[in-house]
Amino acid sequence: MKISTKPKDQWAAPLWAKFALCRGRSELFFGPEGEGTNARVAREHEAFSLCAACPAQLACRNYARAHHERGIWGGEDDRTRRRRPQRQSVGSPSTLTSTDSGS
């Protein structure tokens, strides 16, 4: 089964977001102004660990690449996305494949 990530309207969250492990944890993915190095490293480690286990990781990463997002999305930070050519994007940004193969 494929789940479209296209929202019904332009302000709605992408559909893959309901599967994301980070829901309600945005403080991990967007550091505060003036954050110290040790605090940033600890926060990013927790964020990357959450991303690594997330079923929506690929769709999230591709969404961030397509929309030039800031912060950590799909296990990548914006510095990594800026260095990565768009053509190296993996998978389709508009789908998230479920483990359910039934129709």
C-alpha beads as a LAMMPS data file, in Angstrom:
LAMMPS data file: protein, C-alpha beads

103 atoms
102 bonds

1 atom types
1 bond types

-500.0 500.0 xlo xhi
-500.0 500.0 ylo yhi
-500.0 500.0 zlo zhi

Masses

1 110.0

Atoms # bond

1 1 1 0.000 0.000 0.000
2 1 1 1.314 3.442 -0.892
3 1 1 0.395 6.528 1.072
4 1 1 0.517 9.849 -0.725
5 1 1 2.381 12.616 1.049
6 1 1 0.488 15.338 -0.787
7 1 1 -1.679 17.274 1.658
8 1 1 -5.317 18.029 0.853
9 1 1 -4.586 21.742 1.112
10 1 1 -1.375 23.746 1.038
11 1 1 -1.317 24.307 4.829
12 1 1 -2.026 20.720 5.892
13 1 1 0.821 18.531 7.164
14 1 1 2.091 15.913 4.710
15 1 1 0.338 12.578 5.246
16 1 1 3.600 10.780 6.090
17 1 1 3.921 13.026 9.153
18 1 1 1.283 11.003 11.020
19 1 1 3.744 8.060 10.970
20 1 1 6.713 10.162 12.130
21 1 1 8.240 9.339 15.516
22 1 1 9.131 13.007 16.009
23 1 1 5.541 14.257 16.310
24 1 1 5.457 16.723 19.184
25 1 1 9.273 16.750 19.546
26 1 1 10.229 19.725 17.355
27 1 1 12.621 21.035 20.049
28 1 1 14.997 18.207 19.087
29 1 1 15.137 19.152 15.417
30 1 1 15.433 22.931 15.592
31 1 1 18.007 24.303 18.016
32 1 1 17.376 27.474 20.019
33 1 1 19.262 30.710 19.357
34 1 1 22.579 30.761 21.209
35 1 1 22.615 27.013 21.909
36 1 1 25.985 25.853 23.261
37 1 1 28.067 23.238 21.472
38 1 1 27.592 20.488 24.077
39 1 1 23.830 21.056 24.201
40 1 1 23.637 21.053 20.375
41 1 1 25.627 17.819 20.072
42 1 1 23.411 16.074 22.668
43 1 1 20.180 17.374 21.075
44 1 1 21.256 16.398 17.553
45 1 1 22.353 12.933 18.710
46 1 1 18.878 12.324 20.144
47 1 1 17.224 13.690 16.980
48 1 1 19.347 11.548 14.634
49 1 1 18.644 8.461 16.772
50 1 1 14.903 9.094 16.527
51 1 1 15.172 9.573 12.752
52 1 1 17.117 6.323 12.335
53 1 1 14.204 4.332 13.783
54 1 1 11.428 6.277 12.039
55 1 1 9.207 4.615 9.404
56 1 1 8.720 8.003 7.702
57 1 1 12.445 8.799 7.438
58 1 1 12.763 8.578 3.651
59 1 1 9.605 10.569 2.900
60 1 1 10.612 13.161 5.506
61 1 1 14.127 13.504 4.082
62 1 1 12.848 13.861 0.539
63 1 1 10.259 16.434 1.640
64 1 1 13.008 18.504 3.282
65 1 1 15.194 18.275 0.190
66 1 1 12.352 19.309 -2.104
67 1 1 11.248 22.210 0.115
68 1 1 14.700 23.437 1.256
69 1 1 13.792 23.004 4.918
70 1 1 15.995 24.016 7.842
71 1 1 16.766 21.813 10.837
72 1 1 16.969 18.028 11.012
73 1 1 14.579 16.178 8.718
74 1 1 14.786 12.463 7.870
75 1 1 18.182 12.071 9.502
76 1 1 19.820 14.964 7.641
77 1 1 20.544 18.474 8.811
78 1 1 20.332 21.473 6.489
79 1 1 24.137 21.614 6.120
80 1 1 24.104 18.072 4.703
81 1 1 21.189 18.849 2.391
82 1 1 22.933 21.956 1.020
83 1 1 26.032 19.886 0.160
84 1 1 24.019 17.110 -1.520
85 1 1 22.980 17.511 -5.179
86 1 1 19.199 17.213 -5.675
87 1 1 19.591 14.360 -8.167
88 1 1 20.941 12.088 -5.416
89 1 1 17.583 12.100 -3.641
90 1 1 16.559 8.511 -2.898
91 1 1 13.032 7.242 -3.511
92 1 1 9.945 9.207 -4.340
93 1 1 9.197 12.302 -2.263
94 1 1 5.479 11.747 -2.755
95 1 1 5.079 8.246 -1.355
96 1 1 5.692 6.268 1.784
97 1 1 5.475 2.523 1.357
98 1 1 3.734 0.682 4.168
99 1 1 4.581 -2.847 5.261
100 1 1 0.974 -3.764 4.494
101 1 1 0.955 -5.276 0.988
102 1 1 -2.809 -5.715 0.855
103 1 1 -5.028 -3.504 -1.283

Bonds

1 1 1 2
2 1 2 3
3 1 3 4
4 1 4 5
5 1 5 6
6 1 6 7
7 1 7 8
8 1 8 9
9 1 9 10
10 1 10 11
11 1 11 12
12 1 12 13
13 1 13 14
14 1 14 15
15 1 15 16
16 1 16 17
17 1 17 18
18 1 18 19
19 1 19 20
20 1 20 21
21 1 21 22
22 1 22 23
23 1 23 24
24 1 24 25
25 1 25 26
26 1 26 27
27 1 27 28
28 1 28 29
29 1 29 30
30 1 30 31
31 1 31 32
32 1 32 33
33 1 33 34
34 1 34 35
35 1 35 36
36 1 36 37
37 1 37 38
38 1 38 39
39 1 39 40
40 1 40 41
41 1 41 42
42 1 42 43
43 1 43 44
44 1 44 45
45 1 45 46
46 1 46 47
47 1 47 48
48 1 48 49
49 1 49 50
50 1 50 51
51 1 51 52
52 1 52 53
53 1 53 54
54 1 54 55
55 1 55 56
56 1 56 57
57 1 57 58
58 1 58 59
59 1 59 60
60 1 60 61
61 1 61 62
62 1 62 63
63 1 63 64
64 1 64 65
65 1 65 66
66 1 66 67
67 1 67 68
68 1 68 69
69 1 69 70
70 1 70 71
71 1 71 72
72 1 72 73
73 1 73 74
74 1 74 75
75 1 75 76
76 1 76 77
77 1 77 78
78 1 78 79
79 1 79 80
80 1 80 81
81 1 81 82
82 1 82 83
83 1 83 84
84 1 84 85
85 1 85 86
86 1 86 87
87 1 87 88
88 1 88 89
89 1 89 90
90 1 90 91
91 1 91 92
92 1 92 93
93 1 93 94
94 1 94 95
95 1 95 96
96 1 96 97
97 1 97 98
98 1 98 99
99 1 99 100
100 1 100 101
101 1 101 102
102 1 102 103
